[in-house]
Amino acid sequence: MPLPDSEQSRSDALPFEQTLATLHSLLPEKLRRPHVGIVCGSGLHTLAAAIRDVVEVPYATLPGFGKSTVPGHKSSLAFGLIGPGEGVPVVAMLGRLHPYEGHKLSAVVYPIRVMARLGIRNLIITNAAGALNPDIDVGTIVVIQDHLAFPNLTGMNPLLGPQLDPKYPRFLALSSAYSVSLRRYAFLAAHKLQLGLDALAEGVYAWVSGPTYETPAEGRMLRNAGADVVGMSTIPEVVAGKEEGLEVLVLSLVTNKVVIPTRYRSIREEVEAELAGKPVVRQDEPQVSHEEVLLIGKQKAEVMKSLVEKIVELIASEPSSASPASA
């Protein structure tokens, strides 16, 4: 049986050399070897405000890059420095690519692989997510410790097809996908910033393909399966980052509560009440919107920016941070 067209020829069709050559021609020497990669989620491209001496490179100028079409996402890489003194060279994706936009999975994770070849060792991924766990409030930043990815399990895995490189494992272990050291830095950073005990939480992220929000039954299933938050991105990037040997941290900003009513509206009961001449009490049916997601992202942008900035500074304090990994 032939492989799906979206996943054929993973290695042959990826123009790494051209992409890297283009970036090399556009960037000053001090920004060509970033130590940390950052992925900005919905409404969080303002994270770039933490970066100084910024050079933005539009995706359209880079071979192999797609275009982000989702409101709240830009389509460019931002190179620059974070932190005091000489600063830490970083690269940030100001907008990500999603499979639901029509992008192949190989295209979705291509920027991650490019950043790895530029020399990053640490990858900080942010996203906007819906809370499945009723104990997690809107505005909380969830430090992801594990994931539940139905698309990965049912044929939407970015590693399907020929191996990108023979040195990579054919069967990638994901039990340690989320870096313990970076998760520790996240909580240390929150402490240093005096964000408060309830600003951060830990949890499990459920990846769904989107672009539809979950039905109440789907949300209930995901909650019962052990997921705390849910979103339409991130996991392909995590998988690719792990395959590339990166330390990966995921920060999910809770922008809404997933609609999981304790009781469904009963049309039968309403009709019976109407026929009996009794008053009909109709319960509200809340809806989630992308505008709500962007609003919370905007409100929490400064907190997320400060947190990521402090994490990068802590990464830079590592004794080994002075010498980036080879591409």
N, C-alpha and C positions, 0 to 999 in steps of 0.2 A: 504494500500500500504506500503510495507516495506521501511525503511529508506535506503538511499544509503549506501553501505558497508563502504565507507570512513568515515561515520559519526555515525556508530552504536556504542553503549556502550562507550560513551565519558568518563564516570567516571570509569567504571570497568577496562578499558584497559590501563589506564595511571598509570605507576609505580612510583608515586611521592615518596613513602617511600624509595624505592630502590635507586632512583636518589639522594635524599637528603642524605641518608646514605653514598653513595659513595663519594659525595662532602665533607661531614663532615670528612671522613677518609683521604682525600687528602689535605685539606686546613688547614693552621695554624689558631689559634683561632681568630686573629684580622681580618681575611678575610671571616669568615663564615657568617657574617650578613651584607652584602652590603646594603648601603642606596640608591644607584642609579644604575639602569640598563641602559646599552647602547647597541643599535643594530647598527652594522656597515654595511653600504650599499656597493654597488659595488665599488671596488677600495679604500674603506675607512677603511680597517682593520688597516691601519697605525694610526688610532685613539688610538690604544693601546700604542703608544709612549707617550701619556699623562699620562700613568699609571706607577707607580713605585712599586717595590717589587712584580712584577708580578708572578703569578702562573697560567700557562696555563693547562687547562684540555680538552683533545680532546673529541669531541662529541662521538667518538667510544667507550669511556670508560664509558659513561653514559647511563643507561637504559632509553629507550624512545626517545632518540635523533636520528635524521636522519643524513645524510651526505650531506653537500653542494657540489654540482658538478659544480657550475658556476665559470668561471675564475674571479679572483678578490675577491673571498670569501674563507676564511679559514674555517676549521671545528673545532673550539675550543672555549671554554669560557676562558676569561682572568680575573682573580681576582687580585685586587691590590688597590692602594691608589692614589687619585688625590688631589692636593692642598698642601699648605704649612703646616708646623707643623706636627701634627700626621696624617693629611690627611683624606680624606673621603673614606671609603671603597666602592668600586664599582665592578660591574661585567659587562663585555662586551662580546657580541656575535661577534666573529671575523668571520663573515659570517652568512647569514641567510638561511632559507629554503623556497623554493617557490613551490606553487602548480604545476607550469608547469614542474618541475623536476620529478613529479610523487608522491610527498609527499602528504599524506592525510592532510586535513586542521587541524585536531587535532594534527598532528606532527609539522606542520608549527608553531603553536602557543604554543606548549608544552614548549619550552624554556622560553617564557614569563611567563607562569604559574609557572614554577620552580623558576624563579627569584622572583616572588611575594611571593612564599612560603619561600624563603630565607630571606625575610624581606624588599625588596626595596619598597619605596613609590613613587619614581619618575622614569619615563621611558623616555629616550631620544632615539628616533628612527631616524636614518639617511638613506638616500637613494640617488641614482642617478636618475634624472628625465629628461624628455624631455619638453621643453617649448612650450606650446600651445599659450600662450599670447605673441604677437609679441613685447610687451614692456619689456619683461623679457629677459635679455641677458644671454648667456652662461657664467658660472662662478658665477652667482648669487645664494645665498642661500635663499631659500623660506621658511619662517616660515608658516607652514600649519595651516589654521584657520577652514577648513572644508574639506569634501571630497565628491566625487561622485564615487560610487562603483557599477557598473553594475553587477559584479559577485555576490555581496551581495544581490542584488535585484532579481536575477534570479536563485538562488539555490546553490551558492558557499559561504554560510555564515558559519563561524566557530562555530556559536552557534546552528546550526541545530542539532536536535537529543535530547536525554534526557539531562536534566539539569546536569551540572557538580556538583552542590551543591544546595540543596534546599534554601539556604540563598540568592542565586543570583536571580535577577529579571528574570522572564520568558521573559519579553519584555523589552529589554535594550534600554534606551534612549541614543541617540548619538548626540543630539543637543549640548551637552557640552563635547564632546569627547576630545577636544583640550584645555589643561589647560591654562587659562588666565595668571596665575602667572608665569608659565614656559615660555610662549611666551614673557611676559614682561622681564623676565630674559635674554632671547635671545637678545633682542634689547639693554638692559642695558649692556650686555656683549660686544656686538659689539661696543658700545660707549666707554667703558673702554679700548677696544683694538684699538680704533681709526681706525676702518675698513673702514669708509667712508659711506656716506648716501646711496650709490647705492650697497653696499655689500649684504644687506639683503632686502628682499621684503616679502610681505604677499600674500597668495593665496590659491586656492582650488586645491586639488590633486585628479586626476582621477585615479582609480585603474582599470587596465585591466589585464586579465589573462596572456597574453603573450603565448608563447615566441616570437610571431611575433611582429614586430613594426607596428604601426598603418598605415593604408592606408591614403592617403590624405582626402578621404571622411570621414573616421572615426575620423581623427584629427580635421577636420572642425566641425563635429557633437559635439565632446567633447568641443571644444572651444565655440561653440554656446550655449552649455548647461551650460556654466559658469565655466569650469575648466581652470586653469592657467598652470598646469603642469600635466604630466601623467607618470605613471610607473607601474611596474608589481609586486609590493610587498606592504608591510607596513600596508595596511588596516586590514588584519586579525590580525596583532599584535596589532593595535590600539583597535580593538573590544575586543580582549581578555584582553588587559590591562585595558580597561574601566570596563569590567565585574569583574576584580580582584580588582577594586577600586583604581587603580593607577592614579597619575597625569601624563599625556602623552604630550610629545612635539615631533613634527616631523619637521626635517630639511631636505629639499630637495635641493640637489646640482644640478643645471641645467647643464647638460653635453652636451646637443645638442638641436637644434631647431627641432621641429616636422615638417616634410615636408608637408606643406599645400600651394601648388601653387595657385596663384590668377587666373591662367588660365591653363587648361590642354593642353598638346601637342596634336595637331590635326593631326592625320595621314591622314585624308581626305584632309585637306588643303595641306599637303605635296605632296600627290599623284596628286592633281589637279595642283599644281605648276609644278611638274615634267612633267606632260603630256602637260602643256602649254609651256614648255621650259624655265620656269623661275627658278631662283636660289632657292634652298630649304634651308630654315633657320631652323635648328634643335636646339631646346632649350635644355639646360642641364637638366638632371633629377637627383638631388642629392639623395644620399643614406645615411642612418644612420648605424653606425657599433658599435659593442660592444667595439672594440678597441678605438674608439673615446671617449666612455664613460669612459673607464679606464684611458685614457690619461688625461682628464680633472680632474678626481678624483685624480690622482697623482699630478697634478699641484696645486690643491686647498687643498691638504691633510693637509698642515701646518695650513692654515686658519681655516679649520674645526676643527682640533685638538685643536687649541687655543680657539676657540669659545666654544666647548664642555667643555673644562677644566674650563673656566671662568664661564660657567653656573653652573657647579657642585659646584664651590666655592661659588657662590651666593646662591645656594640651601642650602649649609652648613651653611650659615649665618642666616638662619631662626631660630627663637628661639626654634622651636619644632624639629630641625634636630638632636638633641642629642639622641633621643630615637626612634629607628626604630620600625615600625609597627610589630605587632605579625604575625607569619606565619599562 
